[in-house]
Amino acid sequence: MMHQLYPQVAHHYRYELNKDMHIAAAHFIPHKAAGSCANVHGHTYIVNVTIAGDELDESGFLVNFQTVKKLVHGKLDHTLLNDHNDWFDRHDPNRFPTTEVVARTIYETIQRYLDTLPHKPKCLQVFVRETPTSYVVYRPKAGER
């Protein structure tokens, strides 16, 4: 069981949902400046997604936790991240599977799903811990929320 505190996002919404996930995955960064990270290696990522909104759906959920898990964990767990060509691209530095890009891409995937919901919840941040001492937080700019 995870008991971790995450950076908080100030917001005006009534509801805030946080979903934690462990994702076991491998990756490599296809660039000479990546040093040893250019070699295939793995992590047990800790991911936290923060979603907020004012209204609940017809089931009483802001968003179903299982849906969030399926969108992220169901896609990435026990895979080589570089193989997800729809998420990452070995020829585009803005789409290498770095922790920063993983966090941003999880946000984009979650928000794209949320945009289809009639009550329009918003993804406020994605936290991705790659190692016990290294993590990234991705937040859209205020005008993008």
N, C-alpha and C positions, 0 to 999 in steps of 0.2 A: 504494500500500500504506500502510495506517495503522500507525503505531507511536506509540501514545499510552499513557500511564499513567492509570489511573482510580483513584478512591478505593477502598480495599479494605474489604471487609466481613468482620469477624471471625466465624467460624463453626466448627462442629465436624464438618462433613461431610468424607467422604473425597475426593470429586470436586468440582471447580469448573470450570464451562464458561463461557467468555466469547465472545460473538458480536458482532462489529462490523459496522455497516452504514452506508452513506451513503444518505440519502433526500433527493431533490430534491422540494420541495413548497412550495406557497404557502399563505398563510392570512391572516386578518385577525381582529382582536379587536374584537367588536361592542360597544364601550363607549366613552363620551366620554373617560374617564380614560386610554385607551390611546394618546392622541395620534396620531402618524403611523402607529402600528401598527394603527389602525382602518382604514387603507387596505390593499387587497390588496397583498401583497409576498411574496417568496420567500426561501427559505434552502436551503442544502445542509446538512441536519442530519447530525451524526455521532451514531449511537446505539450504545450498548454495553449488552448484556443479560448479567447474571451469574446463572447457574443452578447450583445445587449439589444434591448428594444422596449417598447411601451405596451405592446399588445401580445396576447397569447393566441395560439392557433386554436382550432376547433377541438383539439384533444387536451387543451390546457397547458401545452408546452410553448416555451419561447422557440426552442428547437429541440427535437428529439436527440438525446445524447448518442443513441445508436447510429443515427444518420451521420453525425459529425465524425464518429469513429470510422464508419464505413468509407467516407470520403477521403480520409487521410491514412489511417492505420490499414484499412483494407487494401489500399493502393500500394503503400510503400513498405509495409512490414515484410522482412525476410526477402528483400530484393536488392539488386544492384541499382542504385539510384540513376546511374548513367544510362541504364536501359530504358528509362521512361522518356522517350523522345518527345512526348507531348508536354512534358514538364521541363526537361533539361536538354541542352544542346552543347556538344563538345566543341563546336566551332564558334560559339557566341559567349564571350566572357560574362555577359549579363544573364546567362542561363547555365553557367557551370553549376554543378550541385554543391556549392559552398553552403555553409550554414545560413548565411544571409539570404541566398537565393532560395534555399529550402523554405525558410520562414516566409518570404514574400510569396512564393508559389502556393504554399498552403493557404495563406490569406486569400489570394486571388481565387483559388478553387472554392474555398468556403463562401466567399462573398458572392461569387457567381451563382452558387446554389441559393443563398439567402435572397438574392434579387428575384428569384422565381416565386417566393412566398408572398401571399397577399398582405401579411402584416409587416413585412419589410424589416426584419431584424438586421443589425449591422455587426460585422466582425470588427472589433476594436483593436485587437492585437493578437499576434502569434509569438509565443516564446518557444525557442528551440535550444535545448541544452545538448551540446555535442559531447562534452566531457565533464567530469566533476568540476572543472575550473573554467570552462568556456561556454558562453551562451550568447544568443542573439535575440533581440526583441524587434519585431517588425510591426510598425503602426502606420496606417495610412495617414497622410496629412489631413488636417481638420477639414479642408474643403472636399476631400475625397470620401469622407464618411457619409 
